[in-house]
Amino acid sequence: MARAADTLVVIGAGAGGCVLATRLAQRTRARVVLLEAGGHAWSPLLKVPMAVGKALREGWHGWHYQTEPIAGADGRSVIWPRGKVVGGSTSINGMIYVRGAAADFDAWADAGNEGWRHADVLPYFKRAEHHLDRHDAHHGNEGPWVVARATDPNPLYDAFVEAGVAAGFAHNDDFNGAVQEGFGRYDFCIDRGLRSSTATAYLPLARRCANFELITRAHATRLLLDGTTVTGVEYATAGRRERIEASEVFLCGGVVNSPQLLQLSGIGEPADLEPHGIAVRHALPGVGRGLTDHVQLPIRFTCNRPLTVYTQIRADRMLGAMAQAMFAGSGPATRFPVEGGAFTRASPQSPAADLQWFFVRSLGVARLRGFGRSNDPLMQEGFTIALCMLQPNSRGRIGLRSADPLSKPVISPGWLDHPSEVDVFLAGMEQVARVADAAPLRQFIGACLTAELTDKDRATRERYVRRNTGPGHHQVGTCRMGHDAHAVVDAQLRVRGLDRLRIVDASVMPNIVRGNTAAATVMIAEKCADLVAPS
């Protein structure tokens, strides 16, 4: 067993863990040990932007999670991708860089979380960022995480943005700038044609530090406690159990694994632990509660010109594009085919954007095709406008399936339990119909494959929403920050009632941000590093 003296253990090499471990290694003399249950991101599918869909679908570097049947989503059980790999979900996600609206962070502070107002956290966003193209007060240019503007010249993206403006929405050149609302193009975490994850951005800096150690294939099984003090962690590796004693432990397992590890360690709601024979070490009823995600709804159109991913995924073309991306950092595979986006309000009464749009140059998750035709209706020229509900009212939970730390947890998303959420999607569908009917985009549309888009019957459209929603992959909130009885961490990210344990990942977000969550998670880790070891 490793000694505790001046040993900082970070559990989980994902968006939070890679950042935090690097900063702690740079700023302290303590031994910093980063534990990761998965291996390294060796696959080209994780490096080349266009291959993201296959990486998500196959799950070679994921946890293979699946939800329980979701009552509000027509009783369906859906796949729940999470990265089990160095870099975590930043090694498998869509690389879109969106921080969230300023109002999101102001709301965190207004709820009593001092130090989390937008003005407080903006310096941490900028500290992390190395934006190649934007040089203004909203962006950073000296951080390790490379961010760049969208670069695809495909005319469909311009048509989408122009159609949004023609339909009465604003144009927005920068979703991370002074305002968030409007139609425009996303920025991406892509560096010289390949993915920029927290592993590729931060860990090279950590490896220069003699006090840093990364242990892969190390699945944390429980926290070690002495009364209310966390003294270390036990982990499984190569068929055996190992322990590390620590002067402080930082849990960065993410929205699923962080609450699961707490529960396995006897930390949580007693009624959740006792049925599995787990002794309660510290009662904390909010652990695993508050699960929130941006539920996503696809609306599909065929395209009357060869401008979509379908043209590019023929096996011979895709293999050549992959090779060009890997060895030259150029070509069509270096771009993630979701460059168009928007933020809109479902109604004029909405205080801020409550819908996020993704313009996808594909009808579904792209699969390699041969030279013939397919009977699959999604295997043809087409594009998707996907809507994400940004401020859901429903909440789900993460629970234990058993006391076996290697068993998969129970994931109950709770989607669409609140009646207002369907209304948001129905308003979004009306907006999509307006944009699709605007001349700049209408000229590229062959047919609308989502007949319910313009159906006058509310029940028909609601049925479509409940049968077709899917995860937005932006899950947060299962160990949320706050001061009420169900808060798990305080504003310094310390687990309430325990010593020497902090949580540093998306699970601590008290409310979900309006946008993709990777950037906000990196910000949380940068801020935590300052709380522990000020720069």
Solvent accessible surface area in square Angstrom, and as a share of the most:
residue,aa,sasa,rsa
1,M,135,0.60
2,A,29,0.22
3,R,194,0.71
4,A,26,0.21
5,A,73,0.57
6,D,99,0.51
7,T,4,0.02
8,L,16,0.08
9,V,0,0.00
10,V,0,0.00
11,I,11,0.06
12,G,13,0.12
13,A,0,0.00
14,G,11,0.10
15,A,17,0.14
16,G,3,0.03
17,G,0,0.00
18,C,0,0.00
19,V,0,0.00
20,L,0,0.00
21,A,0,0.00
22,T,0,0.00
23,R,25,0.09
24,L,0,0.00
25,A,5,0.04
26,Q,80,0.36
27,R,63,0.23
28,T,37,0.21
29,R,242,0.88
30,A,14,0.11
31,R,83,0.30
32,V,0,0.00
33,V,0,0.00
34,L,0,0.00
35,L,1,0.01
36,E,11,0.05
37,A,18,0.14
38,G,0,0.00
39,G,6,0.06
40,H,91,0.40
41,A,25,0.20
42,W,166,0.58
43,S,3,0.02
44,P,57,0.36
45,L,27,0.13
46,L,4,0.02
47,K,65,0.28
48,V,0,0.00
49,P,0,0.00
50,M,18,0.08
51,A,6,0.04
52,V,1,0.01
53,G,20,0.19
54,K,64,0.27
55,A,8,0.06
56,L,46,0.23
57,R,71,0.26
58,E,60,0.27
59,G,14,0.13
60,W,139,0.49
61,H,19,0.08
62,G,10,0.09
63,W,39,0.14
64,H,116,0.52
65,Y,6,0.02
66,Q,90,0.40
67,T,6,0.04
68,E,49,0.22
69,P,94,0.59
70,I,4,0.02
71,A,93,0.72
72,G,7,0.07
73,A,0,0.00
74,D,80,0.41
75,G,41,0.39
76,R,65,0.24
77,S,47,0.30
78,V,19,0.11
79,I,108,0.55
80,W,0,0.00
81,P,23,0.14
82,R,43,0.16
83,G,11,0.11
84,K,64,0.27
85,V,0,0.00
86,V,4,0.02
87,G,0,0.00
88,G,6,0.06
89,S,29,0.19
90,T,6,0.03
91,S,1,0.01
92,I,12,0.06
93,N,41,0.21
94,G,18,0.18
95,M,5,0.02
96,I,14,0.07
97,Y,5,0.02
98,V,0,0.00
99,R,9,0.03
100,G,11,0.10
101,A,14,0.11
102,A,46,0.35
103,A,52,0.41
104,D,7,0.03
105,F,1,0.00
106,D,41,0.21
107,A,44,0.34
108,W,0,0.00
109,A,14,0.11
110,D,102,0.53
111,A,68,0.53
112,G,41,0.39
113,N,1,0.00
114,E,147,0.66
115,G,23,0.22
116,W,0,0.00
117,R,96,0.35
118,H,47,0.21
119,A,77,0.60
120,D,58,0.30
121,V,0,0.00
122,L,36,0.18
123,P,70,0.44
124,Y,28,0.11
125,F,4,0.02
126,K,61,0.26
127,R,78,0.28
128,A,3,0.02
129,E,1,0.00
130,H,66,0.29
131,H,1,0.00
132,L,81,0.40
133,D,67,0.35
134,R,15,0.05
135,H,132,0.59
136,D,70,0.36
137,A,76,0.59
138,H,59,0.27
139,H,5,0.02
140,G,8,0.07
141,N,48,0.25
142,E,173,0.78
143,G,9,0.09
144,P,28,0.17
145,W,6,0.02
146,V,15,0.08
147,V,0,0.00
148,A,14,0.11
149,R,94,0.34
150,A,21,0.17
151,T,92,0.53
152,D,11,0.06
153,P,105,0.66
154,N,20,0.10
155,P,61,0.38
156,L,0,0.00
157,Y,0,0.00
158,D,70,0.36
159,A,4,0.03
160,F,0,0.00
161,V,12,0.07
162,E,95,0.43
163,A,0,0.00
164,G,0,0.00
165,V,69,0.40
166,A,68,0.53
167,A,19,0.15
168,G,64,0.62
169,F,37,0.15
170,A,63,0.49
171,H,111,0.50
172,N,11,0.06
173,D,73,0.38
174,D,18,0.09
175,F,9,0.04
176,N,12,0.06
177,G,21,0.20
178,A,89,0.69
179,V,102,0.58
180,Q,18,0.08
181,E,55,0.25
182,G,2,0.02
183,F,0,0.00
184,G,2,0.02
185,R,53,0.19
186,Y,1,0.00
187,D,6,0.03
188,F,6,0.02
189,C,5,0.03
190,I,24,0.12
191,D,32,0.17
192,R,197,0.72
193,G,9,0.09
194,L,47,0.23
195,R,17,0.06
196,S,6,0.04
197,S,2,0.01
198,T,0,0.00
199,A,13,0.10
200,T,79,0.46
201,A,12,0.10
202,Y,0,0.00
203,L,1,0.00
204,P,58,0.36
205,L,40,0.20
206,A,0,0.00
207,R,127,0.46
208,R,188,0.68
209,C,27,0.16
210,A,114,0.89
211,N,32,0.16
212,F,25,0.10
213,E,67,0.30
214,L,36,0.18
215,I,37,0.19
216,T,34,0.20
217,R,147,0.54
218,A,2,0.02
219,H,32,0.14
220,A,13,0.10
221,T,4,0.02
222,R,83,0.30
223,L,2,0.01
224,L,15,0.07
225,L,23,0.12
226,D,104,0.54
227,G,49,0.47
228,T,70,0.40
229,T,31,0.18
230,V,0,0.00
231,T,35,0.20
232,G,0,0.00
233,V,0,0.00
234,E,15,0.07
235,Y,16,0.06
236,A,16,0.13
237,T,19,0.11
238,A,89,0.69
239,G,90,0.86
240,R,130,0.47
241,R,127,0.46
242,E,57,0.26
243,R,93,0.34
244,I,6,0.03
245,E,59,0.26
246,A,0,0.00
247,S,38,0.25
248,E,29,0.13
249,V,0,0.00
250,F,0,0.00
251,L,1,0.00
252,C,6,0.03
253,G,24,0.23
254,G,20,0.19
255,V,2,0.01
256,V,1,0.01
257,N,23,0.12
258,S,0,0.00
259,P,0,0.00
260,Q,11,0.05
261,L,8,0.04
262,L,0,0.00
263,Q,0,0.00
264,L,21,0.10
265,S,9,0.06
266,G,0,0.00
267,I,0,0.00
268,G,0,0.00
269,E,39,0.17
270,P,38,0.24
271,A,66,0.51
272,D,21,0.11
273,L,0,0.00
274,E,108,0.48
275,P,102,0.64
276,H,55,0.24
277,G,73,0.70
278,I,22,0.11
279,A,74,0.58
280,V,54,0.31
281,R,110,0.40
282,H,33,0.15
283,A,56,0.44
284,L,8,0.04
285,P,41,0.26
286,G,3,0.03
287,V,0,0.00
288,G,0,0.00
289,R,79,0.29
290,G,18,0.17
291,L,2,0.01
292,T,7,0.04
293,D,6,0.03
294,H,0,0.00
295,V,2,0.01
296,Q,52,0.23
297,L,0,0.00
298,P,22,0.14
299,I,0,0.00
300,R,57,0.21
301,F,4,0.02
302,T,19,0.11
303,C,9,0.06
304,N,83,0.43
305,R,97,0.35
306,P,97,0.61
307,L,40,0.20
308,T,1,0.01
309,V,2,0.01
310,Y,35,0.13
311,T,36,0.21
312,Q,42,0.19
313,I,10,0.05
314,R,53,0.19
315,A,34,0.27
316,D,68,0.35
317,R,104,0.38
318,M,14,0.06
319,L,114,0.57
320,G,43,0.41
321,A,9,0.07
322,M,28,0.12
323,A,46,0.36
324,Q,79,0.35
325,A,0,0.00
326,M,58,0.26
327,F,180,0.75
328,A,72,0.56
329,G,26,0.25
330,S,46,0.30
331,G,15,0.15
332,P,47,0.30
333,A,0,0.00
334,T,14,0.08
335,R,61,0.22
336,F,30,0.12
337,P,13,0.08
338,V,12,0.07
339,E,4,0.02
340,G,0,0.00
341,G,0,0.00
342,A,0,0.00
343,F,1,0.00
344,T,3,0.02
345,R,90,0.33
346,A,17,0.13
347,S,42,0.27
348,P,121,0.76
349,Q,150,0.67
350,S,13,0.08
351,P,120,0.75
352,A,18,0.14
353,A,1,0.01
354,D,19,0.10
355,L,0,0.00
356,Q,0,0.00
357,W,0,0.00
358,F,15,0.06
359,F,0,0.00
360,V,32,0.18
361,R,4,0.01
362,S,14,0.09
363,L,3,0.01
364,G,26,0.25
365,V,75,0.43
366,A,33,0.26
367,R,113,0.41
368,L,89,0.44
369,R,37,0.13
370,G,42,0.41
371,F,151,0.63
372,G,55,0.53
373,R,216,0.79
374,S,57,0.37
375,N,158,0.81
376,D,56,0.29
377,P,92,0.58
378,L,63,0.31
379,M,29,0.13
380,Q,56,0.25
381,E,35,0.16
382,G,0,0.00
383,F,0,0.00
384,T,9,0.05
385,I,0,0.00
386,A,4,0.03
387,L,0,0.00
388,C,0,0.00
389,M,3,0.01
390,L,0,0.00
391,Q,60,0.27
392,P,10,0.06
393,N,81,0.41
394,S,13,0.09
395,R,106,0.39
396,G,10,0.09
397,R,77,0.28
398,I,0,0.00
399,G,1,0.01
400,L,14,0.07
401,R,115,0.42
402,S,40,0.26
403,A,49,0.38
404,D,72,0.37
405,P,20,0.12
406,L,102,0.51
407,S,31,0.20
408,K,94,0.40
409,P,3,0.02
410,V,30,0.17
411,I,0,0.00
412,S,34,0.22
413,P,8,0.05
414,G,16,0.15
415,W,7,0.03
416,L,4,0.02
417,D,91,0.47
418,H,77,0.34
419,P,98,0.61
420,S,39,0.25
421,E,2,0.01
422,V,2,0.01
423,D,68,0.35
424,V,28,0.16
425,F,0,0.00
426,L,9,0.04
427,A,24,0.18
428,G,0,0.00
429,M,0,0.00
430,E,100,0.45
431,Q,14,0.06
432,V,0,0.00
433,A,25,0.19
434,R,117,0.43
435,V,0,0.00
436,A,9,0.07
437,D,89,0.46
438,A,13,0.10
439,A,60,0.46
440,P,27,0.17
441,L,0,0.00
442,R,121,0.44
443,Q,93,0.41
444,F,12,0.05
445,I,33,0.17
446,G,49,0.47
447,A,50,0.39
448,C,52,0.31
449,L,75,0.37
450,T,5,0.03
451,A,81,0.62
452,E,47,0.21
453,L,11,0.05
454,T,94,0.55
455,D,56,0.29
456,K,189,0.80
457,D,71,0.37
458,R,113,0.41
459,A,58,0.45
460,T,30,0.17
461,R,33,0.12
462,E,44,0.20
463,R,107,0.39
464,Y,22,0.08
465,V,0,0.00
466,R,59,0.22
467,R,126,0.46
468,N,50,0.26
469,T,1,0.01
470,G,16,0.16
471,P,17,0.11
472,G,5,0.04
473,H,63,0.28
474,H,14,0.06
475,Q,2,0.01
476,V,1,0.00
477,G,4,0.04
478,T,0,0.00
479,C,0,0.00
480,R,64,0.23
481,M,1,0.00
482,G,5,0.05
483,H,108,0.48
484,D,67,0.35
485,A,71,0.55
486,H,86,0.39
487,A,0,0.00
488,V,0,0.00
489,V,0,0.00
490,D,27,0.14
491,A,8,0.06
492,Q,62,0.28
493,L,0,0.00
494,R,111,0.40
495,V,2,0.01
496,R,74,0.27
497,G,54,0.52
498,L,10,0.05
499,D,80,0.41
500,R,92,0.34
501,L,2,0.01
502,R,30,0.11
503,I,0,0.00
504,V,0,0.00
505,D,4,0.02
506,A,13,0.10
507,S,0,0.00
508,V,0,0.00
509,M,0,0.00
510,P,19,0.12
511,N,62,0.32
512,I,7,0.03
513,V,0,0.00
514,R,23,0.09
515,G,0,0.00
516,N,18,0.09
517,T,13,0.08
518,A,18,0.14
519,A,4,0.03
520,A,0,0.00
521,T,8,0.05
522,V,1,0.01
523,M,0,0.00
524,I,0,0.00
525,A,0,0.00
526,E,0,0.00
527,K,20,0.08
528,C,0,0.00
529,A,0,0.00
530,D,27,0.14
531,L,63,0.31
532,V,39,0.23
533,A,12,0.09
534,P,103,0.65
535,S,99,0.64
